[in-house]
Amino acid sequence: MPDLSVLVALRMTPELAALLDAAAQRGDCRRSAWMREALAQSAMEPQTGELRELTKALRQHNARLLGIGRNLNQLARAANSGRAVKVPEVTLRLATVETKAARERTTALLASLERLFV
């Protein structure tokens, strides 16, 4: 058994304590054991952690979704102002493909989040 003689005290919100307790329960261990393991794992892989990669992927995905939203808003603004909106069929097909890919990526990213936190 490792030497656990060093005591580290910290304050946290009740909500954070509840989240840690739930994570520890899923891992079938006590809060302190879960926190030691999480901290050790984080210290060993600070740059390549799964959460860090997921955060980066979410930022990139969000940027793509913002671009799609801006384009749709421009088309809607033009149509609502009474201007003719003419979009080539190939552009509509591409937009459909991009939207479907974005929806699938959103589903995959949400599944990753659920796997990490639920």
Rosetta constraint file for C-alpha pairs under 8 A:
AtomPair CA 12 CA 16 HARMONIC 6.28 0.50
AtomPair CA 12 CA 17 HARMONIC 6.56 0.50
AtomPair CA 13 CA 17 HARMONIC 6.30 0.50
AtomPair CA 14 CA 18 HARMONIC 6.11 0.50
AtomPair CA 15 CA 19 HARMONIC 6.29 0.50
AtomPair CA 16 CA 20 HARMONIC 6.18 0.50
AtomPair CA 17 CA 21 HARMONIC 6.04 0.50
AtomPair CA 18 CA 22 HARMONIC 6.12 0.50
AtomPair CA 19 CA 23 HARMONIC 6.24 0.50
AtomPair CA 20 CA 24 HARMONIC 6.06 0.50
AtomPair CA 20 CA 31 HARMONIC 6.25 0.50
AtomPair CA 20 CA 34 HARMONIC 7.88 0.50
AtomPair CA 20 CA 35 HARMONIC 7.75 0.50
AtomPair CA 21 CA 25 HARMONIC 6.03 0.50
AtomPair CA 21 CA 30 HARMONIC 7.43 0.50
AtomPair CA 21 CA 31 HARMONIC 5.51 0.50
AtomPair CA 22 CA 26 HARMONIC 6.28 0.50
AtomPair CA 23 CA 27 HARMONIC 6.34 0.50
AtomPair CA 23 CA 31 HARMONIC 7.98 0.50
AtomPair CA 23 CA 34 HARMONIC 7.57 0.50
AtomPair CA 23 CA 117 HARMONIC 7.80 0.50
AtomPair CA 24 CA 28 HARMONIC 6.07 0.50
AtomPair CA 24 CA 29 HARMONIC 5.25 0.50
AtomPair CA 24 CA 30 HARMONIC 5.62 0.50
AtomPair CA 24 CA 31 HARMONIC 5.25 0.50
AtomPair CA 24 CA 33 HARMONIC 7.77 0.50
AtomPair CA 24 CA 34 HARMONIC 5.34 0.50
AtomPair CA 25 CA 29 HARMONIC 5.89 0.50
AtomPair CA 25 CA 30 HARMONIC 7.01 0.50
AtomPair CA 25 CA 31 HARMONIC 7.94 0.50
AtomPair CA 27 CA 34 HARMONIC 7.40 0.50
AtomPair CA 29 CA 33 HARMONIC 6.33 0.50
AtomPair CA 29 CA 34 HARMONIC 6.45 0.50
AtomPair CA 30 CA 34 HARMONIC 6.24 0.50
AtomPair CA 31 CA 35 HARMONIC 6.08 0.50
AtomPair CA 32 CA 36 HARMONIC 6.13 0.50
AtomPair CA 33 CA 37 HARMONIC 6.26 0.50
AtomPair CA 34 CA 38 HARMONIC 6.12 0.50
AtomPair CA 35 CA 39 HARMONIC 5.96 0.50
AtomPair CA 36 CA 40 HARMONIC 6.04 0.50
AtomPair CA 37 CA 41 HARMONIC 6.04 0.50
AtomPair CA 38 CA 42 HARMONIC 6.05 0.50
AtomPair CA 39 CA 43 HARMONIC 6.06 0.50
AtomPair CA 40 CA 44 HARMONIC 6.22 0.50
AtomPair CA 41 CA 45 HARMONIC 6.29 0.50
AtomPair CA 42 CA 46 HARMONIC 5.30 0.50
AtomPair CA 42 CA 49 HARMONIC 7.02 0.50
AtomPair CA 45 CA 49 HARMONIC 5.71 0.50
AtomPair CA 47 CA 52 HARMONIC 7.14 0.50
AtomPair CA 48 CA 52 HARMONIC 6.75 0.50
AtomPair CA 48 CA 53 HARMONIC 6.90 0.50
AtomPair CA 49 CA 53 HARMONIC 6.49 0.50
AtomPair CA 50 CA 54 HARMONIC 6.08 0.50
AtomPair CA 51 CA 55 HARMONIC 6.06 0.50
AtomPair CA 51 CA 116 HARMONIC 7.88 0.50
AtomPair CA 52 CA 56 HARMONIC 6.34 0.50
AtomPair CA 53 CA 57 HARMONIC 6.20 0.50
AtomPair CA 54 CA 58 HARMONIC 6.10 0.50
AtomPair CA 54 CA 109 HARMONIC 7.46 0.50
AtomPair CA 54 CA 112 HARMONIC 7.66 0.50
AtomPair CA 54 CA 113 HARMONIC 7.89 0.50
AtomPair CA 55 CA 59 HARMONIC 6.27 0.50
AtomPair CA 56 CA 60 HARMONIC 6.36 0.50
AtomPair CA 57 CA 61 HARMONIC 6.06 0.50
AtomPair CA 57 CA 109 HARMONIC 7.96 0.50
AtomPair CA 58 CA 62 HARMONIC 5.92 0.50
AtomPair CA 58 CA 109 HARMONIC 7.16 0.50
AtomPair CA 59 CA 63 HARMONIC 6.29 0.50
AtomPair CA 60 CA 64 HARMONIC 6.49 0.50
AtomPair CA 61 CA 65 HARMONIC 6.27 0.50
AtomPair CA 61 CA 102 HARMONIC 7.73 0.50
AtomPair CA 61 CA 105 HARMONIC 7.79 0.50
AtomPair CA 61 CA 106 HARMONIC 7.82 0.50
AtomPair CA 62 CA 66 HARMONIC 6.12 0.50
AtomPair CA 63 CA 67 HARMONIC 6.39 0.50
AtomPair CA 64 CA 68 HARMONIC 6.43 0.50
AtomPair CA 65 CA 69 HARMONIC 6.13 0.50
AtomPair CA 65 CA 102 HARMONIC 7.29 0.50
AtomPair CA 66 CA 70 HARMONIC 6.13 0.50
AtomPair CA 67 CA 71 HARMONIC 6.35 0.50
AtomPair CA 68 CA 72 HARMONIC 6.29 0.50
AtomPair CA 69 CA 73 HARMONIC 6.08 0.50
AtomPair CA 70 CA 74 HARMONIC 6.25 0.50
AtomPair CA 71 CA 75 HARMONIC 6.42 0.50
AtomPair CA 72 CA 76 HARMONIC 6.12 0.50
AtomPair CA 73 CA 77 HARMONIC 5.98 0.50
AtomPair CA 74 CA 78 HARMONIC 6.25 0.50
AtomPair CA 75 CA 79 HARMONIC 6.19 0.50
AtomPair CA 75 CA 85 HARMONIC 6.85 0.50
AtomPair CA 76 CA 80 HARMONIC 5.93 0.50
AtomPair CA 77 CA 81 HARMONIC 6.14 0.50
AtomPair CA 78 CA 82 HARMONIC 6.65 0.50
AtomPair CA 78 CA 83 HARMONIC 5.42 0.50
AtomPair CA 78 CA 84 HARMONIC 7.27 0.50
AtomPair CA 78 CA 85 HARMONIC 6.68 0.50
AtomPair CA 79 CA 83 HARMONIC 5.42 0.50
AtomPair CA 79 CA 84 HARMONIC 6.32 0.50
AtomPair CA 79 CA 85 HARMONIC 6.00 0.50
AtomPair CA 87 CA 91 HARMONIC 6.54 0.50
AtomPair CA 87 CA 92 HARMONIC 6.84 0.50
AtomPair CA 88 CA 92 HARMONIC 6.55 0.50
AtomPair CA 89 CA 93 HARMONIC 6.26 0.50
AtomPair CA 90 CA 94 HARMONIC 6.17 0.50
AtomPair CA 91 CA 95 HARMONIC 6.04 0.50
AtomPair CA 92 CA 96 HARMONIC 6.16 0.50
AtomPair CA 93 CA 97 HARMONIC 6.28 0.50
AtomPair CA 94 CA 98 HARMONIC 6.08 0.50
AtomPair CA 95 CA 99 HARMONIC 5.97 0.50
AtomPair CA 96 CA 100 HARMONIC 6.14 0.50
AtomPair CA 97 CA 101 HARMONIC 6.16 0.50
AtomPair CA 98 CA 102 HARMONIC 6.08 0.50
AtomPair CA 99 CA 103 HARMONIC 6.16 0.50
AtomPair CA 100 CA 104 HARMONIC 6.25 0.50
AtomPair CA 101 CA 105 HARMONIC 6.10 0.50
AtomPair CA 102 CA 106 HARMONIC 6.06 0.50
AtomPair CA 103 CA 107 HARMONIC 6.28 0.50
AtomPair CA 104 CA 108 HARMONIC 6.26 0.50
AtomPair CA 105 CA 109 HARMONIC 6.11 0.50
AtomPair CA 106 CA 110 HARMONIC 6.08 0.50
AtomPair CA 107 CA 111 HARMONIC 6.18 0.50
AtomPair CA 108 CA 112 HARMONIC 6.32 0.50
AtomPair CA 109 CA 113 HARMONIC 6.30 0.50
AtomPair CA 110 CA 114 HARMONIC 6.15 0.50
AtomPair CA 111 CA 115 HARMONIC 6.10 0.50
AtomPair CA 112 CA 116 HARMONIC 6.29 0.50
AtomPair CA 113 CA 117 HARMONIC 6.02 0.50
AtomPair CA 113 CA 118 HARMONIC 7.76 0.50
AtomPair CA 114 CA 118 HARMONIC 4.92 0.50
